[in-house]
Structure formats: C-alpha cells, structure tokens
Amino acid sequence: MVNRIGRRTLAAGLAAGAAFGGSARAQGRSEITFWTWRQEDRAAYTELFAEFMKANPGITVKFEAFAVEQYATILSTALAAGKGGDVIHTRAYGGLEQFARAGYLLPLDNNNVPELANLPDDAKASLTLRSDGKVYSYAFASQTLGLFVNNAVFRQHGVQPPTTWAELIEVSKALKAKNVVPIANGMATAWMCEVFTSVFTNPLLGPGFVDEILAGRATFSDPRYVAALGRLLELREFLPPGFTGIDYPTAQQLFLSGRAAMFAGGSFEIANFRKQNPRIDMSFIAPPAPAAGAPRLVSKFYDGGYAVNAKSTNQADALKLVRFMGTKAFGDRFSALLGNISPIKGVTITDPLLAEVAKLNETSAPYIMAVHFRFESPTGSELLQSGIQRMMAGSMTPAEVGASITQGIARYFKPFQK
C-alpha cells in the first residue's frame, strides 16, 4: 500500500517517465532518464553523467531518485504501464527476478553491451535470470561484510584487533571492563541481524560449506551450522545493553561516537561513516578465524546493476550509457567518487581502506542467503533474520533456527526435499 506521499511520488515518477525525454527530442537532443533509489549519490552521478554527456553531446541524462522504501512499488507500477526510466538501477539476485521475468528489462549480451566481458562471472551471475540464463543488468558494485574497528578506541585501551574467536572474546572482555561496548550491533533491525550472522559465522563454517548446502550434502540443520549459530550467543554479553531494541542507526552512532569499539557491517558503510564522522579513524578487517591458522573469510555479494527499460523509446542511447558505465574509466571514477568497489576488472582503487577491502575479497565466501536463497518465498533471508532475532532474545535455540530455515527453504529447494 502506497501512502498519500507515496502516491504523489508515484504520480510524479510516472509523469517523469511518460514521455521518455520527448521534449528533449523536440529540440534535436535525446534525453534519457536514470531511475534509482540512491538519492544520496546524486552529486556523484551528476559528475559521472556530465563526463558521458561531454563525450556524447547529443544526449542528456536526467537523474531521477526515489525514496528507497517506495522505489520497488514505483518502479513496478511504472514498468507495468510501459513507462519508467530509460536506464534503471536494479537490485541483484532475487531483487532482479520480478522485473526480468515480466519482460520489463532488455536482455544484455556481448552484442549490445560488449563491456559485459569486463565483469567477473559471479558479478554477471548476480544479475542473470535463472530461468533463461540471460543477463538483464550490469553490476555496479561489489560489497563485503566484515568487522569495523575504531582504531582510536583500541589504542586508548591498549588492545589489538582480534584475529581468532578466542581473541575476540578476550578483547571484548577487556573493553567491557573499561565501560566500552565491545560490539555496537543491535538486533532490532532485521536485515542487520543477517549481516551480523554472516560476518561471524562464515569463518566458523569454512569456505566449502556453501557448496555442500547447494549440492544437498548438508542442510541448515547440520551440526556445524547449528554450532556456528550457537557461538553467536557468546557475543550477547558484549553487545549494547538492551541490544534487542537497538536499531541500525543507533548501532552506527555507538560505533561512530567511540562508545563502541567494533561494528559488524559491510563495506557499503565506509563512505557513509566518513560522511557522518569525517575524523573517524577506522579499519575494516576480516572476521576472526575459529582458530589460529584457519582462513578468515569475509562475505561477498553484489549490490545491483544498471538495466535498460525494454519499452524505452531511447533504447540505443540508453545502451550507450550502460556501455559507458561498463568501462574501466567509469569504474575508476565510480570507486573514487562513491567509495564503493566497482566490479569491473582491473579497476584502480585509490582509497587505502577500499584497497584493503579489495584485498580481503581474495579470501571470501558468498553472502549465502542473499546470493542463493532470495529467489523464492519464504526467502532464506526472511527465515534467518526472524530466527536470529528470536535466538538472540532467548526464545529460540540454534537448532530450532537451523530447522526452521531448512524447512522453509525445502518448500522450493529440491536438495532439501530428500
């Protein structure tokens, strides 16, 4: 249900997309619209699109941003009416499926977008419709889940960032004794519960566990998965007081203010954290390993992509824009301006912290629910988020959470139906 404000925004969005730049064409120019939910990126995209327009003087690009909580509704309504942006920011994985299945997006291939060759296979897979194997959007950023460290807090209290689980517990006890919240995360924001879980459990499960899941050789009731969830309970005493009611913005502020020493989050936070506190001295590290010598795995996924509206009357120019956004030159500028890692091969990362993240990606495992189990309902993410909230609050056991996830996914995942 779209509220009154949402209806006004929706009407404006439909009006904006209705003519597909007709007024510009009347003046001998082509205007293509770029639709996105990322309002905070307007300045950077304005600069990036200015470079495109300089190289393509007959084309104007108009940036149209919508509220994140309304974007999917506005977009689906516009596309169903044969309208919408010419180039569309899409989500990845399951977030792409509804639009690609409905035929709203133009399939991309090596003929209309040769720059697809600039993407690694897993980036293309994140924006491929599983039923036909075609790519429908060009990946725009990779994201990494790991552990943020407030370096000033660690120095002040004479402790070192943890490399193993035992060190994590030891450091957390030392910080708590100094009246510092060791880990800022709360459990009130559901999606952050999933991030928190992936950050700490992926290293405990090891690099091959996801392959066993996908092959049906293991389920989420596997003793290894249940044990990994159980380790999260050891962290409850190191979370903020009243952590079950602590939401995402509050957890961010605990970390940014120095009241908390660590924050389990994603590389997408880097630019945002710097905006909120330009003077923060922070690191982004791989989560602790189960024991010394074991791999410290970060979790990697792709954020979304750039798609072409299948009904756009400016399709040729829209493809020109997507091709431009598939070049290394664009990837370099994107990474520098937006503080995110472009997935384009060979991109130059000039930001030292982002360069560290890129290095961490060499030892990574998939963000399992996002990458593999967001395509059908109930999604793995929904099941995990609800289960973790209840488990951390003490109303479910790790075994019950694992069983609930397995049973929910078994409704559509054949390997679990044996």
Secondary structure, DSSP 8 states (H G I E B T S, - for coil): ---HHHHHHHHHHHHHHHSSSHHHHHTT-EEEEEEES-GGGHHHHHHHHHHHHHHSTTEEEEEEE--HHHHHHHHHHHHHTT-S-SEEEEESTHHHHHHHHTT-B--B-TTT-GGGGGS-HHHHHTTB-TTT--B-SEE--EEEEEEEEEHHHHHHTT----SBHHHHHHHHHHHHHTT-EEE---SSSHHHHHHHHHHHHHHHH-TTHHHHHHHTS--TTSHHHHHHHHHHHTTGGGS-TTGGG--HHHHHHHHHTTSEEEEEEETTHHHHHHHH-TT--EEEE---BSSTTS---EEEEE-EEEEEBTT-TTHHHHHHHHHHTTSHHHHHHHHHHHSSB--STT----SHHHHHHHHHTTSEEE-HHHHHSSSSSS-HHHHHHHHHHHHHHTSS-HHHHHHHHHHHHTTT-GGGG-
